[in-house]
């Protein structure tokens, strides 16, 4: 099981012209590993579609969410996030929560487009798209 960061979900659902093909290639390389997200990923992904009242895009996101594993949000996620903050003081709140979700639910890796997380956390956080330019 691979946890997807919100930025990757947004690229995937919106069909980003540069990043979507790279994501599809990465997904093929790990198939049939399932992808997982949390309610936090869902919330972060839906901000712009809701802000712009983009109903077709809202429907696309909802269809995507229906086809990935939605991880539950036990209190232990917040305690694990606190441990991560303690070990990595520069970690941002959402990132600590995402990483905690992925770790507690036994994900093999955390896919992101954030080099900073890879540097802080190590090989568990994988920037599958390379450096942002």
C-alpha positions as CSV (number, residue, x, y, z in Angstrom):
1,X,0.0,0.0,0.0
2,X,1.4,3.4,-1.0
3,X,0.2,6.7,0.6
4,X,-0.3,9.6,-1.8
5,X,0.4,13.2,-0.8
6,X,-2.3,15.7,-1.8
7,X,-0.2,17.3,-4.5
8,X,0.0,14.0,-6.3
9,X,-3.7,13.4,-6.1
10,X,-4.3,16.9,-7.5
11,X,-1.9,16.3,-10.4
12,X,-3.5,12.9,-11.1
13,X,-7.1,14.0,-11.0
14,X,-6.6,17.3,-12.9
15,X,-4.5,15.4,-15.5
16,X,-1.4,17.6,-15.1
17,X,0.3,17.6,-18.5
18,X,3.8,17.1,-17.2
19,X,3.3,15.1,-14.0
20,X,0.4,12.8,-14.9
21,X,2.4,10.7,-17.3
22,X,5.2,10.4,-14.7
23,X,2.7,9.3,-12.1
24,X,1.1,6.7,-14.4
25,X,4.6,5.3,-15.1
26,X,5.3,5.1,-11.3
27,X,2.0,3.4,-10.7
28,X,2.7,0.8,-13.3
29,X,6.0,0.0,-11.7
30,X,4.4,-0.8,-8.4
31,X,1.2,-2.4,-9.7
32,X,-0.9,-4.0,-8.2
33,X,0.0,-2.1,-4.9
34,X,-3.1,-0.2,-3.8
35,X,-3.0,3.5,-3.2
36,X,-4.2,5.0,0.0
37,X,-5.1,8.5,1.2
38,X,-6.5,10.1,4.4
39,X,-9.4,12.5,5.0
40,X,-6.7,15.2,5.2
41,X,-5.6,14.5,1.6
42,X,-9.2,14.7,0.6
43,X,-9.7,18.0,2.3
44,X,-6.6,19.5,0.9
45,X,-7.4,18.3,-2.6
46,X,-10.9,19.8,-2.6
47,X,-10.2,23.4,-1.6
48,X,-9.8,24.8,-5.1
49,X,-12.6,22.9,-6.7
50,X,-14.9,24.0,-3.9
51,X,-13.6,27.6,-4.0
52,X,-14.3,27.9,-7.7
53,X,-17.5,25.8,-7.5
54,X,-16.1,23.6,-10.3
55,X,-18.7,20.8,-10.3
56,X,-17.1,18.7,-13.0
57,X,-13.8,18.7,-11.1
58,X,-15.5,18.0,-7.8
59,X,-17.1,14.9,-9.5
60,X,-13.7,13.8,-10.8
61,X,-12.1,14.0,-7.3
62,X,-15.0,12.1,-5.8
63,X,-14.6,9.4,-8.4
64,X,-10.9,9.2,-7.6
65,X,-11.6,9.0,-3.8
66,X,-14.0,6.1,-4.4
67,X,-11.2,4.1,-6.0
68,X,-8.4,4.4,-3.4
69,X,-8.2,3.2,0.2
70,X,-9.4,5.8,2.6
71,X,-7.5,5.3,5.8
72,X,-9.3,5.9,9.1
73,X,-8.3,8.6,11.5
74,X,-7.6,7.1,14.9
75,X,-6.1,9.2,17.8
76,X,-2.9,7.3,17.4
77,X,-2.2,9.3,14.2
78,X,-2.0,12.5,16.2
79,X,0.4,11.0,18.7
80,X,2.6,9.7,15.9
81,X,2.5,13.1,14.3
82,X,3.7,14.6,17.6
83,X,6.6,12.1,17.7
84,X,7.5,13.1,14.2
85,X,7.5,16.8,15.1
86,X,9.7,16.1,18.1
87,X,12.2,14.3,15.9
88,X,12.0,16.7,13.0
89,X,11.3,20.3,14.3
90,X,11.0,21.8,10.8
91,X,8.2,19.5,9.8
92,X,4.9,21.2,9.0
93,X,1.6,20.1,10.7
94,X,-0.1,18.6,7.6
95,X,3.1,16.8,6.6
96,X,3.5,15.3,10.0
97,X,-0.1,14.1,9.9
98,X,0.3,12.6,6.4
99,X,3.5,10.8,7.4
100,X,1.8,9.5,10.6
101,X,-1.1,8.2,8.7
102,X,1.1,6.3,6.3
103,X,3.3,4.9,9.0
104,X,0.6,3.8,11.3
105,X,-1.4,2.1,8.6
106,X,1.6,0.1,7.4
107,X,2.2,1.8,4.0
108,X,5.3,0.7,2.2
109,X,6.1,4.3,1.3
110,X,4.8,7.9,1.2
111,X,4.8,9.3,-2.3
112,X,5.2,13.1,-2.6
113,X,6.6,15.9,-4.8
114,X,8.5,17.4,-1.9
115,X,12.2,17.0,-1.7
116,X,12.2,18.5,1.8
117,X,10.3,15.5,3.2
118,X,12.7,13.1,1.5
119,X,15.6,14.9,3.1
120,X,14.0,15.0,6.6
121,X,12.4,11.6,6.8
122,X,14.6,9.5,4.6
123,X,13.7,6.8,2.1
124,X,10.1,6.3,3.4
125,X,9.1,9.7,1.8
126,X,9.8,9.4,-1.9
127,X,9.7,12.3,-4.3
128,X,8.5,10.3,-7.3
129,X,8.4,13.2,-9.6
130,X,11.9,14.7,-9.0
131,X,12.8,18.2,-7.9
132,X,10.3,21.0,-8.4
133,X,11.5,23.6,-10.9
